[in-house]
């Protein structure tokens, strides 16, 4: 008979095998398989295996060795705990009983009531198996069998969920929000997949769906190819539809999702979403294609069969720590294709420039930024989706260059900034323009003993233009004009902040005056636009040689009140003497409380026809402008802007944006029925005289109210007061917890675009953590 100490060495070696076996086998649901370790007995002799128990003894009658009472085995960063561990030499078996726990080095924990493992690790059995995975999911079974030969784990009466199982108030185990239960589950460790037989999907313990076969990627795996959750629904435009996404892993750095969508009224569409990660960046390209005719809101098809589709792509790459380059591609064959197939093409901002409403752009750009410089070069091509858009009249822009270099060495106590800017715009039908500009800015900051802050500045700029305009021919005899101009301005901004510190609120009152002076005129000559009516009468209209390209949309408010120029580009120039007079009052309290009011008005010595009439900047005095901001953090955020006519004090623009998020403890009496409320409201009104066209008067409202921690309702609305029409309304039921989100929403859309009129729809979306989402209309 071997000596006791040698028997315990052997037992410890086998216990290490048990621990490793649990890691390789039954613990494989939570961790990747490990490589073979050195001989366990030699490891023990080196003193690296630790065994601790209340009792350790030999049972000669039963022919077994027993460690009992809070047994713990440690090797490196792995731990095995059990109430009792028994080794039977004749059977080469090791049993672990009672609250068996295996803790992996990555924190993954597996549990079982009882484990039996042979010493060659070929087979292992666990009863009452349960594992907590690193993604907060759990998997369990009445019994689990591990086989090293096929590297498979077989679970009987298995379940899987990503939900936390909480205890009920009476101490009984709670039911997870959802659970996948199966008669049998097999984990293939080589393929990193889990296959289920007779799978039942349960919600709160209630079976809602059955499938004889189901599979998903092993939680220890990365990306896996396979079918994703399908989507289905119905629309008056294309009838019933069903789409089945398929996800394909192409390489460790690239994948593609292919989604065929079939309809009952029209022909199918195939969508694709391709992604690839490079060392220096990434590319994502989405697209769709079909062969179909046009169809209206009722699914009535007309016109010719054509190949129709779209591409939405983007790539961004690092050149070095300061420079990057990228591109975007946005192209569609039909203006209404996105609306016909309910494709959201505005879900992402692709490229360097954000698109305006119903416009696509394809861009190529490079951007660099350091501590004292910024530079960008880009090219952009546009595609219009509006009813009146003519792509031949939209510009192809490029190269667009914007560069600035700051010189820190003081000159007259201030800093210089050197700027370079170019814009080249070409059209198939319309005006072509090319511009190059160079500028030099200087600014400085003084603070007097009395606290007056003065910021003097000066700026000089030269512009060179080449304009091709067919309208030149009648008056000038040519369609091409070269224009050069030199511009300059100087001025100062003067602020005198007064502060009053209180016990709870700190106040700052700040009068502000901004003064600017520039030579009169913008350096551009005029020409006569000659028109002849049906009676032969000739009309001459004097117009600037320079078309306004980069300052078409100018909004005058308190944010640009104290600037020397409100133009957003280079084409419009403010000349003469100018003054902006106003002030700001602000208050701060607590950790995040802030409120401010900014108001003022602008004056000038000359008129400026470069600005639109609605901007109030054409005349010698502007509207009154004011802006209010109020922020208490999450509970309430409020901002408002107003523009008032200086004579009648009528509103030329008014908008307000307010958002709130109130928890149960902030709801007062409503806390008896509400758990949380989140709301956002935005209101904007502008009369026709301020827009230069159609009046704007609309309200957007969005709110979510939760009646419990998980259940709530949401409401969204867009109402046009000018036409007395609610353009869009949605009302939905929401469930949200740690492992799932469900939304059931009724949507009424009254938007009309040519032959397409939206209607009513019911949408649902079900998202399951670790498994994916599915839904439909």
QUIVEN-V59160 format. One record per residue. N is the residue number from 1. RES is the residue in one small letter. PHI is phi in whole degrees, -180 to 180 (999 if undefined). D_LAST is the distance of its C-alpha to the last C-alpha in Angstrom with 1 decimal. Layout:
N & RES & PHI & D_LAST
N & RES & PHI & D_LAST
//
This chain:
1 & x & 999 & 75.7
2 & x & -66 & 74.0
3 & x & -68 & 74.8
4 & x & -54 & 72.3
5 & x & -64 & 71.4
6 & x & -70 & 70.5
7 & x & -64 & 68.4
8 & x & -69 & 66.5
9 & x & -62 & 66.0
10 & x & -64 & 64.6
11 & x & -61 & 62.4
12 & x & -64 & 61.1
13 & x & -62 & 60.4
14 & x & -70 & 58.5
15 & x & -64 & 56.6
16 & x & -62 & 55.6
17 & x & -61 & 54.4
18 & x & -60 & 52.5
19 & x & -62 & 50.8
20 & x & -65 & 50.1
21 & x & -64 & 48.9
22 & x & -63 & 46.4
23 & x & -65 & 45.1
24 & x & -72 & 44.9
25 & x & -103 & 43.5
26 & x & -66 & 41.9
27 & x & -80 & 41.2
28 & x & -66 & 39.5
29 & x & -69 & 36.0
30 & x & -113 & 36.5
31 & x & -149 & 38.8
32 & x & -70 & 39.7
33 & x & -66 & 42.7
34 & x & -101 & 46.0
35 & x & -72 & 49.0
36 & x & -63 & 52.1
37 & x & -95 & 54.4
38 & x & -61 & 58.3
39 & x & -52 & 60.3
40 & x & -66 & 59.6
41 & x & -65 & 63.2
42 & x & -67 & 64.4
43 & x & -64 & 61.8
44 & x & -63 & 63.2
45 & x & -64 & 66.7
46 & x & -85 & 65.6
47 & x & 79 & 64.5
48 & x & -104 & 60.8
49 & x & -102 & 59.6
50 & x & -120 & 59.7
51 & x & -125 & 59.9
52 & x & -138 & 60.3
53 & x & -158 & 60.7
54 & x & -67 & 62.6
55 & x & -137 & 64.5
56 & x & -139 & 65.3
57 & x & -154 & 67.6
58 & x & -106 & 68.6
59 & x & -101 & 68.4
60 & x & -66 & 71.1
61 & x & -64 & 70.8
62 & x & -86 & 67.2
63 & x & 66 & 67.6
64 & x & -148 & 64.9
65 & x & -116 & 64.6
66 & x & -127 & 62.6
67 & x & -117 & 61.1
68 & x & -135 & 60.0
69 & x & 87 & 58.7
70 & x & 49 & 56.2
71 & x & -72 & 56.5
72 & x & -139 & 55.1
73 & x & -119 & 55.3
74 & x & -126 & 54.7
75 & x & -144 & 54.7
76 & x & 53 & 53.8
77 & x & -106 & 50.5
78 & x & -105 & 49.4
79 & x & -135 & 50.2
80 & x & -118 & 50.5
81 & x & -126 & 51.1
82 & x & -161 & 52.0
83 & x & -75 & 54.2
84 & x & -155 & 56.3
85 & x & -128 & 56.8
86 & x & -125 & 59.0
87 & x & -115 & 60.5
88 & x & -113 & 62.0
89 & x & -61 & 64.2
90 & x & -64 & 65.0
91 & x & -96 & 61.3
92 & x & 51 & 60.2
93 & x & -120 & 57.4
94 & x & -126 & 56.2
95 & x & -112 & 54.5
96 & x & -118 & 52.7
97 & x & -127 & 52.1
98 & x & 77 & 50.6
99 & x & 50 & 47.9
100 & x & -71 & 47.8
101 & x & -133 & 46.2
102 & x & -120 & 45.8
103 & x & -113 & 45.1
104 & x & -81 & 44.3
105 & x & -65 & 45.6
106 & x & -88 & 42.0
107 & x & 94 & 41.6
108 & x & -65 & 39.6
109 & x & -122 & 40.8
110 & x & -120 & 41.0
111 & x & -128 & 42.3
112 & x & -160 & 43.8
113 & x & -79 & 46.2
114 & x & -154 & 48.4
115 & x & -133 & 48.8
116 & x & -128 & 51.1
117 & x & -143 & 51.8
118 & x & -82 & 54.5
119 & x & -74 & 56.5
120 & x & -95 & 55.4
121 & x & 64 & 51.8
122 & x & -70 & 50.9
123 & x & -141 & 49.2
124 & x & -142 & 47.9
125 & x & -130 & 46.6
126 & x & -130 & 44.9
127 & x & -108 & 44.3
128 & x & 62 & 41.8
129 & x & -76 & 40.3
130 & x & -156 & 37.9
131 & x & -134 & 37.1
132 & x & -100 & 35.6
133 & x & -93 & 34.1
134 & x & -72 & 34.4
135 & x & -101 & 30.7
136 & x & 71 & 31.0
137 & x & -84 & 29.5
138 & x & -133 & 31.7
139 & x & -138 & 32.6
140 & x & -154 & 35.0
141 & x & -163 & 36.5
142 & x & -65 & 39.3
143 & x & -148 & 41.2
144 & x & -138 & 40.9
145 & x & -123 & 43.1
146 & x & -112 & 43.8
147 & x & -128 & 45.5
148 & x & -72 & 46.8
149 & x & -59 & 47.6
150 & x & -102 & 44.0
151 & x & 48 & 42.7
152 & x & -129 & 40.3
153 & x & -117 & 39.4
154 & x & -111 & 38.6
155 & x & -115 & 37.1
156 & x & -104 & 37.3
157 & x & 51 & 35.0
158 & x & -93 & 33.1
159 & x & -146 & 30.3
160 & x & -143 & 28.4
161 & x & -157 & 26.6
162 & x & -105 & 26.3
163 & x & -96 & 26.7
164 & x & -79 & 30.0
165 & x & -93 & 31.7
166 & x & -98 & 33.4
167 & x & -86 & 36.1
168 & x & -73 & 35.8
169 & x & -61 & 38.3
170 & x & -85 & 40.5
171 & x & 92 & 40.8
172 & x & -81 & 38.7
173 & x & -63 & 36.1
174 & x & -82 & 32.6
175 & x & -94 & 29.5
176 & x & -67 & 27.1
177 & x & -57 & 23.5
178 & x & -141 & 22.6
179 & x & -152 & 24.8
180 & x & -101 & 24.9
181 & x & -116 & 27.9
182 & x & -145 & 29.6
183 & x & -65 & 32.8
184 & x & -150 & 33.8
185 & x & -135 & 32.9
186 & x & -127 & 34.8
187 & x & -101 & 34.9
188 & x & -98 & 36.3
189 & x & -72 & 37.9
190 & x & -73 & 38.7
191 & x & -91 & 35.1
192 & x & 56 & 33.7
193 & x & -132 & 31.1
194 & x & -119 & 30.6
195 & x & -113 & 30.0
196 & x & -114 & 29.0
197 & x & -118 & 30.0
198 & x & 54 & 28.6
199 & x & -84 & 26.0
200 & x & -126 & 24.4
201 & x & -94 & 21.7
202 & x & -115 & 22.8
203 & x & -120 & 21.5
204 & x & 52 & 24.6
205 & x & 81 & 26.6
206 & x & -101 & 24.4
207 & x & -65 & 23.3
208 & x & -123 & 19.6
209 & x & -155 & 19.5
210 & x & -124 & 22.3
211 & x & -142 & 23.0
212 & x & -67 & 26.5
213 & x & -146 & 26.2
214 & x & -153 & 24.5
215 & x & -151 & 25.8
216 & x & -153 & 25.3
217 & x & -67 & 27.7
218 & x & -60 & 30.7
219 & x & -58 & 30.5
220 & x & -81 & 33.8
221 & x & -83 & 32.5
222 & x & -87 & 31.1
223 & x & -81 & 28.5
224 & x & -135 & 28.0
225 & x & -72 & 26.6
226 & x & 158 & 24.0
227 & x & -75 & 20.5
228 & x & -99 & 17.9
229 & x & -60 & 14.9
230 & x & -79 & 12.4
231 & x & -129 & 8.7
232 & x & -149 & 6.8
233 & x & 176 & 4.2
234 & x & -148 & 5.7
235 & x & -146 & 7.4
236 & x & -66 & 10.9
237 & x & -75 & 12.2
238 & x & -126 & 11.8
239 & x & 77 & 10.7
240 & x & -69 & 9.3
241 & x & -140 & 9.1
242 & x & -144 & 10.4
243 & x & -128 & 11.8
244 & x & -128 & 14.8
245 & x & -71 & 16.4
246 & x & -126 & 20.2
247 & x & -103 & 22.3
248 & x & -123 & 26.0
249 & x & -84 & 28.8
250 & x & -84 & 31.2
251 & x & -157 & 33.9
252 & x & -60 & 34.5
253 & x & -121 & 33.6
254 & x & -148 & 30.7
255 & x & -156 & 27.5
256 & x & -148 & 24.6
257 & x & -114 & 21.0
258 & x & -108 & 20.2
259 & x & -129 & 16.6
260 & x & -74 & 16.5
261 & x & -125 & 13.3
262 & x & -106 & 14.0
263 & x & -127 & 12.9
264 & x & -93 & 14.4
265 & x & -101 & 15.5
266 & x & -130 & 16.6
267 & x & -75 & 18.2
268 & x & -71 & 16.8
269 & x & -124 & 16.8
270 & x & -114 & 18.4
271 & x & -106 & 17.9
272 & x & -143 & 20.6
273 & x & -136 & 21.4
274 & x & -107 & 25.1
275 & x & -134 & 27.1
276 & x & -146 & 30.9
277 & x & -104 & 33.2
278 & x & -107 & 36.7
279 & x & -60 & 39.8
280 & x & -106 & 39.6
281 & x & 176 & 35.9
282 & x & -153 & 32.5
283 & x & -131 & 30.4
284 & x & -138 & 26.7
285 & x & -131 & 25.4
286 & x & -113 & 21.8
287 & x & -162 & 21.3
288 & x & -156 & 19.6
289 & x & -149 & 21.3
290 & x & -154 & 20.9
291 & x & -126 & 23.4
292 & x & -153 & 22.0
293 & x & -94 & 23.0
294 & x & -69 & 21.7
295 & x & -151 & 19.2
296 & x & -98 & 18.3
297 & x & -65 & 15.4
298 & x & -98 & 16.0
299 & x & 80 & 16.1
300 & x & -76 & 19.9
301 & x & -92 & 21.5
302 & x & -153 & 24.8
303 & x & 84 & 27.2
304 & x & -96 & 28.3
305 & x & -71 & 26.7
306 & x & -142 & 26.8
307 & x & -75 & 25.9
308 & x & -128 & 23.2
309 & x & -179 & 22.0
310 & x & -154 & 22.3
311 & x & -136 & 24.0
312 & x & -129 & 23.6
313 & x & -131 & 26.4
314 & x & -156 & 28.7
315 & x & -143 & 31.8
316 & x & -135 & 34.1
317 & x & -141 & 37.5
318 & x & -87 & 40.6
319 & x & -93 & 43.9
320 & x & -155 & 45.9
321 & x & -67 & 45.8
322 & x & -110 & 45.9
323 & x & -121 & 44.2
324 & x & -144 & 40.7
325 & x & -138 & 39.2
326 & x & -170 & 35.8
327 & x & -152 & 33.7
328 & x & -142 & 30.3
329 & x & -134 & 29.0
330 & x & -133 & 26.3
331 & x & -141 & 26.3
332 & x & -141 & 24.0
333 & x & -77 & 25.2
334 & x & -131 & 23.5
335 & x & -57 & 23.1
336 & x & -102 & 19.7
337 & x & -62 & 18.3
338 & x & -61 & 16.2
339 & x & -73 & 14.7
340 & x & -62 & 14.3
341 & x & -105 & 12.2
342 & x & 53 & 10.5
343 & x & -103 & 13.0
344 & x & -87 & 14.4
345 & x & -94 & 18.0
346 & x & -106 & 19.5
347 & x & -73 & 18.5
348 & x & -138 & 22.1
349 & x & -98 & 25.5
350 & x & -105 & 27.3
351 & x & 89 & 31.0
352 & x & -85 & 33.7
353 & x & -112 & 32.5
354 & x & -80 & 29.4
355 & x & -76 & 27.8
356 & x & -80 & 27.8
357 & x & -60 & 24.8
358 & x & 58 & 23.6
359 & x & -133 & 26.3
360 & x & -109 & 26.4
361 & x & -146 & 29.6
362 & x & -113 & 31.3
363 & x & -131 & 33.8
364 & x & -135 & 36.8
365 & x & -152 & 38.6
366 & x & -140 & 41.1
367 & x & -135 & 41.8
368 & x & -132 & 44.7
369 & x & -151 & 45.8
370 & x & -128 & 48.9
371 & x & -66 & 50.9
372 & x & -130 & 52.5
373 & x & -153 & 50.4
374 & x & -144 & 47.0
375 & x & -150 & 46.2
376 & x & -146 & 43.3
377 & x & -136 & 43.2
378 & x & -153 & 40.2
379 & x & -141 & 39.0
380 & x & -138 & 35.9
381 & x & -124 & 34.5
382 & x & -109 & 31.9
383 & x & -134 & 29.3
384 & x & -94 & 28.1
385 & x & -116 & 24.8
386 & x & -82 & 25.9
387 & x & -60 & 27.0
388 & x & -95 & 30.7
389 & x & -73 & 30.8
390 & x & -123 & 33.5
391 & x & -61 & 33.4
392 & x & -67 & 37.1
393 & x & -96 & 37.8
394 & x & -86 & 35.9
395 & x & -79 & 38.3
396 & x & -100 & 38.6
397 & x & -104 & 39.9
398 & x & 154 & 42.2
399 & x & -78 & 44.1
400 & x & -105 & 43.2
401 & x & -121 & 45.6
402 & x & -137 & 45.9
403 & x & -139 & 48.5
404 & x & -139 & 50.4
405 & x & -129 & 53.3
406 & x & -99 & 54.8
407 & x & -106 & 58.5
408 & x & -78 & 59.4
409 & x & -62 & 63.2
410 & x & -62 & 64.2
411 & x & -126 & 65.5
412 & x & 55 & 67.1
413 & x & 80 & 65.4
414 & x & -124 & 61.9
415 & x & -114 & 59.3
416 & x & -105 & 58.7
417 & x & -129 & 55.4
418 & x & -98 & 55.5
419 & x & -126 & 52.5
420 & x & -136 & 51.5
421 & x & -146 & 48.7
422 & x & -132 & 48.0
423 & x & -147 & 45.4
424 & x & -121 & 45.4
425 & x & -123 & 43.1
426 & x & -124 & 43.2
427 & x & -129 & 41.5
428 & x & -70 & 41.6
429 & x & -134 & 42.2
430 & x & 143 & 43.5
431 & x & -82 & 45.6
432 & x & -106 & 46.3
433 & x & -138 & 47.6
434 & x & -136 & 49.0
435 & x & -138 & 50.1
436 & x & -133 & 51.9
437 & x & -133 & 52.8
438 & x & -132 & 54.9
439 & x & -138 & 55.4
440 & x & -137 & 57.5
441 & x & -112 & 56.7
442 & x & -134 & 58.9
443 & x & -150 & 58.3
444 & x & -149 & 60.1
445 & x & -132 & 59.8
446 & x & -116 & 62.7
447 & x & -129 & 63.0
448 & x & -80 & 66.1
449 & x & -63 & 68.0
450 & x & -85 & 66.6
451 & x & 95 & 63.0
452 & x & -76 & 62.2
453 & x & -102 & 59.8
454 & x & -120 & 60.5
455 & x & -123 & 58.5
456 & x & -76 & 60.4
457 & x & -153 & 58.8
458 & x & -149 & 59.7
459 & x & -145 & 57.7
460 & x & -125 & 58.8
461 & x & -148 & 56.7
462 & x & -120 & 57.4
463 & x & -123 & 55.0
464 & x & -127 & 55.4
465 & x & -122 & 53.3
466 & x & -125 & 53.3
467 & x & -116 & 51.6
468 & x & -114 & 51.0
469 & x & -144 & 50.4
470 & x & -62 & 51.2
471 & x & -69 & 52.0
472 & x & -68 & 55.1
473 & x & -59 & 56.9
474 & x & -63 & 58.1
475 & x & -97 & 59.8
476 & x & -104 & 60.6
477 & x & 78 & 61.1
478 & x & -149 & 58.7
479 & x & -102 & 55.0
480 & x & -121 & 55.6
481 & x & -136 & 56.7
482 & x & -103 & 57.5
483 & x & -131 & 57.4
484 & x & -129 & 58.7
485 & x & -152 & 58.9
486 & x & -120 & 60.0
487 & x & -128 & 58.6
488 & x & -158 & 59.4
489 & x & -152 & 58.8
490 & x & -144 & 60.3
491 & x & -180 & 59.7
492 & x & -157 & 59.1
493 & x & -111 & 56.8
494 & x & -122 & 58.7
495 & x & -127 & 57.2
496 & x & -135 & 59.2
497 & x & -75 & 57.1
498 & x & -117 & 58.6
499 & x & -115 & 57.4
500 & x & -130 & 58.0
501 & x & -90 & 57.2
502 & x & -112 & 56.6
503 & x & -68 & 56.3
504 & x & -120 & 52.5
505 & x & -130 & 51.6
506 & x & -106 & 52.8
507 & x & -107 & 53.1
508 & x & -134 & 53.5
509 & x & -113 & 54.6
510 & x & -137 & 54.7
511 & x & -68 & 56.2
512 & x & -136 & 55.1
513 & x & -131 & 56.8
514 & x & -121 & 55.8
515 & x & -117 & 58.4
516 & x & -141 & 58.1
517 & x & -141 & 60.5
518 & x & -141 & 60.1
519 & x & -59 & 62.2
520 & x & -70 & 61.3
521 & x & 94 & 59.2
522 & x & -108 & 56.6
523 & x & 77 & 58.9
524 & x & -119 & 57.1
525 & x & -81 & 58.9
526 & x & -107 & 57.6
527 & x & -137 & 57.7
528 & x & -97 & 57.5
529 & x & -85 & 54.5
530 & x & -102 & 56.3
531 & x & -127 & 54.7
532 & x & -126 & 56.4
533 & x & -85 & 55.2
534 & x & -64 & 55.9
535 & x & -90 & 59.3
536 & x & 88 & 60.4
537 & x & -74 & 60.3
538 & x & -101 & 59.8
539 & x & -121 & 57.8
540 & x & -114 & 58.1
541 & x & -122 & 55.6
542 & x & -74 & 56.5
543 & x & -138 & 53.6
544 & x & -65 & 53.5
545 & x & -62 & 53.8
546 & x & -96 & 51.1
547 & x & -75 & 47.5
548 & x & -84 & 45.3
549 & x & -110 & 42.6
550 & x & -107 & 41.8
551 & x & -134 & 42.1
552 & x & -74 & 39.9
553 & x & -119 & 37.9
554 & x & -125 & 40.2
555 & x & -115 & 39.4
556 & x & -92 & 42.5
557 & x & -151 & 42.1
558 & x & -68 & 43.9
559 & x & -71 & 42.6
560 & x & -118 & 44.8
561 & x & -60 & 47.4
562 & x & -100 & 50.1
563 & x & -126 & 49.8
564 & x & -73 & 52.3
565 & x & -145 & 49.6
566 & x & -98 & 46.1
567 & x & -66 & 45.3
568 & x & -87 & 42.5
569 & x & -141 & 44.4
570 & x & -106 & 47.8
571 & x & -70 & 48.1
572 & x & -92 & 48.7
573 & x & -126 & 51.9
574 & x & -94 & 53.2
575 & x & -116 & 56.9
576 & x & 77 & 59.7
577 & x & -89 & 60.2
578 & x & -139 & 57.2
579 & x & -145 & 56.8
580 & x & -117 & 53.9
581 & x & -124 & 54.9
582 & x & 179 & 52.9
583 & x & -176 & 52.3
584 & x & -141 & 50.1
585 & x & -121 & 50.2
586 & x & -137 & 48.4
587 & x & -141 & 48.5
588 & x & -131 & 47.6
589 & x & -151 & 47.6
590 & x & 60 & 46.7
591 & x & -84 & 44.8
592 & x & -139 & 42.1
593 & x & -71 & 42.8
594 & x & -153 & 43.2
595 & x & -146 & 43.6
596 & x & -152 & 44.9
597 & x & -133 & 45.7
598 & x & -120 & 46.6
599 & x & -149 & 48.0
600 & x & 170 & 50.3
601 & x & -155 & 51.1
602 & x & -111 & 52.2
603 & x & -130 & 55.4
604 & x & -150 & 56.8
605 & x & -88 & 60.0
606 & x & -132 & 58.4
607 & x & -87 & 55.4
608 & x & -142 & 52.7
609 & x & -81 & 50.9
610 & x & -70 & 48.8
611 & x & -86 & 46.4
612 & x & -74 & 44.1
613 & x & -62 & 45.3
614 & x & -69 & 42.3
615 & x & -77 & 43.2
616 & x & 68 & 46.4
617 & x & -108 & 48.3
618 & x & -76 & 50.1
619 & x & -85 & 52.9
620 & x & -85 & 55.6
621 & x & -144 & 53.7
622 & x & -98 & 50.1
623 & x & -68 & 47.9
624 & x & -76 & 48.1
625 & x & -125 & 45.3
626 & x & -153 & 44.3
627 & x & -142 & 41.8
628 & x & -123 & 41.2
629 & x & -129 & 39.7
630 & x & -139 & 39.5
631 & x & -139 & 38.3
632 & x & -110 & 38.8
633 & x & 92 & 36.6
634 & x & -63 & 33.3
635 & x & -58 & 34.1
636 & x & -155 & 34.3
637 & x & -133 & 34.1
638 & x & -143 & 35.0
639 & x & -146 & 35.9
640 & x & -150 & 36.9
641 & x & -133 & 38.6
642 & x & -142 & 40.6
643 & x & -131 & 42.7
644 & x & -117 & 45.3
645 & x & -63 & 47.6
646 & x & -69 & 51.1
647 & x & -96 & 52.8
648 & x & -97 & 50.6
649 & x & 59 & 48.4
650 & x & -74 & 45.4
651 & x & -77 & 42.1
652 & x & -98 & 41.2
653 & x & -161 & 38.4
654 & x & -148 & 36.9
655 & x & -143 & 34.0
656 & x & -142 & 33.3
657 & x & -132 & 31.0
658 & x & -136 & 31.0
659 & x & -139 & 29.2
660 & x & -144 & 30.1
661 & x & -142 & 29.4
662 & x & -115 & 31.4
663 & x & -80 & 32.0
664 & x & -58 & 33.1
665 & x & -74 & 36.8
666 & x & -108 & 36.3
667 & x & -93 & 34.6
668 & x & 62 & 37.8
669 & x & -60 & 37.4
670 & x & -71 & 33.6
671 & x & -64 & 33.9
672 & x & -71 & 34.4
673 & x & -121 & 30.7
674 & x & -122 & 29.0
675 & x & -101 & 29.1
676 & x & -163 & 27.9
677 & x & -132 & 26.7
678 & x & -127 & 25.4
679 & x & -142 & 25.2
680 & x & -139 & 25.5
681 & x & -132 & 26.7
682 & x & -136 & 27.7
683 & x & -129 & 29.6
684 & x & -137 & 31.3
685 & x & -140 & 33.6
686 & x & -145 & 35.9
687 & x & -71 & 37.9
688 & x & -61 & 38.3
689 & x & -66 & 41.7
690 & x & -91 & 40.3
691 & x & -87 & 37.4
692 & x & 77 & 39.6
693 & x & -161 & 37.0
694 & x & -87 & 34.2
695 & x & -66 & 34.3
696 & x & -121 & 31.6
697 & x & -157 & 30.8
698 & x & -142 & 27.4
699 & x & -128 & 26.1
700 & x & -118 & 23.3
701 & x & -135 & 22.8
702 & x & -142 & 20.8
703 & x & -152 & 21.6
704 & x & -128 & 21.0
705 & x & -126 & 23.2
706 & x & -100 & 23.8
707 & x & -85 & 25.5
708 & x & -145 & 26.6
709 & x & -62 & 26.7
710 & x & -117 & 23.2
711 & x & -100 & 21.3
712 & x & -160 & 20.4
713 & x & -127 & 18.3
714 & x & -132 & 17.3
715 & x & -141 & 17.6
716 & x & -133 & 17.4
717 & x & -153 & 18.9
718 & x & -127 & 20.5
719 & x & -118 & 23.2
720 & x & -101 & 25.6
721 & x & -72 & 28.9
722 & x & -64 & 30.6
723 & x & -104 & 28.5
724 & x & 51 & 27.8
725 & x & -141 & 24.0
726 & x & -86 & 21.1
727 & x & -75 & 19.1
728 & x & -153 & 16.1
729 & x & -139 & 15.4
730 & x & -142 & 13.1
731 & x & -136 & 14.0
732 & x & -142 & 13.0
733 & x & -105 & 14.7
734 & x & -127 & 15.9
735 & x & -125 & 17.9
736 & x & -144 & 19.9
737 & x & -145 & 23.0
738 & x & -72 & 25.0
739 & x & -128 & 23.0
740 & x & -160 & 19.3
741 & x & -145 & 16.7
742 & x & -130 & 13.8
743 & x & -132 & 11.6
744 & x & -121 & 9.7
745 & x & -130 & 9.2
746 & x & -98 & 9.4
747 & x & -125 & 9.8
748 & x & -118 & 12.3
749 & x & -117 & 13.4
750 & x & -103 & 16.7
751 & x & -71 & 17.5
752 & x & -123 & 19.4
753 & x & -137 & 20.6
754 & x & 55 & 22.9
755 & x & -88 & 21.1
756 & x & -108 & 17.5
757 & x & -127 & 16.3
758 & x & -75 & 13.0
759 & x & -140 & 12.0
760 & x & -96 & 10.0
761 & x & -151 & 6.3
762 & x & -117 & 5.4
763 & x & -121 & 4.2
764 & x & -134 & 6.5
765 & x & -142 & 9.0
766 & x & -122 & 12.2
767 & x & -116 & 15.2
768 & x & -116 & 18.4
769 & x & -59 & 21.6
770 & x & 76 & 23.4
771 & x & -109 & 20.8
772 & x & 127 & 17.7
773 & x & -138 & 14.0
774 & x & -148 & 10.9
775 & x & 177 & 7.3
776 & x & 176 & 3.8
777 & x & -111 & 0.0
//
